[in-house]
């Protein structure tokens, strides 16, 4: 129906979106091609027929393109030629400020193409590390009790983890996870997010708030030398 499009990401995603949409809504190809049958097409399909991924050999089927775009004028040139120029130094500085680290050329390219996706990815990596080394089922669903997971953190360096047990949640909603790392017993405490609505959770510094200052290590505040409204100068002991 879509013409002679190249079946590769991201056009393959469009095909998948449309296939799922048709199955979910019990649509046949005749329904899709019928000008009188009103359809709310997935956004990825609209973007494809608008020309934001380029034009296929021979163009798009004109009647279907008109139905999908509903009178909107499609792009007929290379989409990249319509982009505004980018100040690379300024873009790099802005990106590095958001992700709190220096960026290589590949990371900067990812940021320029998918700004919010890359910022979210960088925040996730700061919190959890490089989860790309985890097997896909473990990443999405977690390990089963007694299951061994092999994690290659670098060439020739493999970690073997065996998940043993999960402890009961305490009053703060924390659970103790029991596991073996290369045969040695280990434990770690994690927050059970399913209980976070009922558990007492201490506030943490928000990196998006310039006025928030995070503690460099876990501890307990026993006294405060300043009050709300006081002026604090650089170097003051508080």
N, C-alpha and C positions, 0 to 999 in steps of 0.2 A: 504493500500500500504506500510505503514511504518513498519508493523510487530506488535508484541504484546507490544507496548510501554505503559508506565504508563501515563495516561492522567492527568497530574497535572503540575502546573508551575514548570519549564520552558518549559516542552515538549508540554503543551497545547498551548503555544505561537507559537511553531513551526508548530503545526497543523493549527492554525489560519492563520499564514503567508502563508502556502502552499495553504490553501483553497482560500484566497484572491487572491493569485498569479494565481491560476488556473482559477478563475472566470474572473479576469481582462484580462487574455490572452486567454480566451476561450479554455482552455485545458481540455481534458477528461482524465480519468485514463489510457486509452489505449495510449494516447499521451505521458503521463508521463513515462509509462513502456516501450514504444517503443525505443529500442536502437538506431534506426536510426533518431529519432526525437530529434534534439539538443535543450536543454533547459538551460537557465541561472538560476539555482535554487537560491532561497533566501539564504542569508548567514546563517540564523538560521538553515535551513534544512541541509546545508553542515556541520555545526558544530555538529548537531545531529548525522548524519551518520558517521562523523569522530570519534565519540565515546566520545566527550567532555562532554556529559551529562551522560555517562555510557552506558551499553549495555542492551538491553531488553532481557527478557527470550526467548531463542531460537535464539538470534542474529537478525541482520537486514536481509531483503531479499537481497541476495548476488548480484543478477543482478542489482537491482536498486542502491545498494550501490556503485557498480563499476561505474555506469553511473554518479552518483552524484559526486563522489570523483575524477573521471577522472584520475585514476592511483595513487592517493595519498594514502599512507599507513594509515589505521585507527588505532586508539588507541584500544588496546584489554585488558587493565588493568584498574583498578580504576583510573580515571583522577587525583584525589587528590594525588595519590602516586607519580605523576610526578612533583608536585610543588616543587620549591626550598624552603628550610627552611627560616623562617621569624624571624628576630630579633624583638620581640614584643615591647621592650622598644624603639628601634630606630624608628619602624613604628609608634608607638603612638606619639612620639615627632614630627615626620614629619607631621603626620595628624593634630595634634593640632596646629602646626604652620600655616598650610594652612587654617584651619577653625576658628582660633582665639578663641578657647575655649577648656576646658578640655573635654575629651571623656570618656564615660562609655564603658563597655565591648560590649554592643550591637552596639553602634556607631562605635567602632573600628572594629568590625567584618564586618559591612556594608562597611566601608572604604577599608578593605583588599580585599573584594570580588568585589566591584565596586568603585574603587578609584575616578574617575572623576565624576561619577554620584553623589557620596556622597559629594564631594567638591561643585558641582553645587547646590545640595540641601541645604547645609549649608549656602552658599552665599544667596540663595533665602530666607531662614529662617531669616538670619540676617537683610535683608531688609524689609521683610513683616511680620515677626513673624510666629507663628504656624498656617498656613492656613489649617491644617488638621481638625480644628474645624468647618470649613465652609461646608455647604451642597454642594454636587458635582455640581449641576446646577449653583449655585451662583459663585463657583470658576471658572468654565469654561466660563460662559456666562454673569455673573453679574446679579443683581436684576432688575426687572421691576419697573417702577415708581409706588409707592403705595404698593409695595410688602413688607410683613413683613418676616424677617429672624430670626430664633431662633438659638442662638449660645451658646452651653454649654461649657464654658471655664474651668470648673472643676466640680466635683461632687456637685450637689446642687446649682450651680451658673450659671444662664442662663441670657444672654443678648438678648434683643429684639430690632432689628433694623428695621426701616421703611425708605425706600428710597423715598425721596420726589421730588427732582428736580436736574438738572444739569445746572450750569450757563454757560454763553458764555466764550470762551477762551479770555484771555488778550494778550497783545503783547508778553509776555514771554511764551505763550502756556500753561498757567495754567488755570484750571477751578475750580470753587467752587462747591462742592457737598453738597447738603442740605439733611439732614436726621434726624431722631429721634432716640435717644438711651434711651431705657426704658422710652419713653414718653417725653423726654426732647429734645428740638430742638438743633441740632449741625450742624456745617459746617466744612469742611476740604478742603484744596486746593491740587489738584493733577495735575501732568503733563500729558497733552494729547500727548501721544507718536505719534499719527498720524500727529501731527503738528510740531513735534520736528525738522523736516528737514528745516522748514521755521522760527521757533521761535528762538529768541536769548537766548541761554542757557549758563549759567556760568559754567566754568570748575569746577569739583569736584576732590578731592584727590582720587587717585587710590591706593587701599590697596596693589595691586601687585607691586607698585613702591616704593622701600624703601626710596627714596628722597622726597616723598610726605607727607606733614603734614596737617592733616585735622583740621579745626577750631572746638573747643568744643561746639560752639553755633553759631546760625546765626548772622551775623554782616556785617559791611562795612569797607573795608580797606581804611583808609584815608591818610596813609603815609607809606613809607618804609625806614628803616634805613640802609639797605644794598643794594648792587648792584650785578649784575651777576659777578661771579669770586671772590667775597669776601669770606674770611674764617670765619666761625662761630663756636665758641667753646661752649661746653655745659655750660649753665647758662647765656650766653650772652642775653641781652635784645634787641630784634629786632622789 
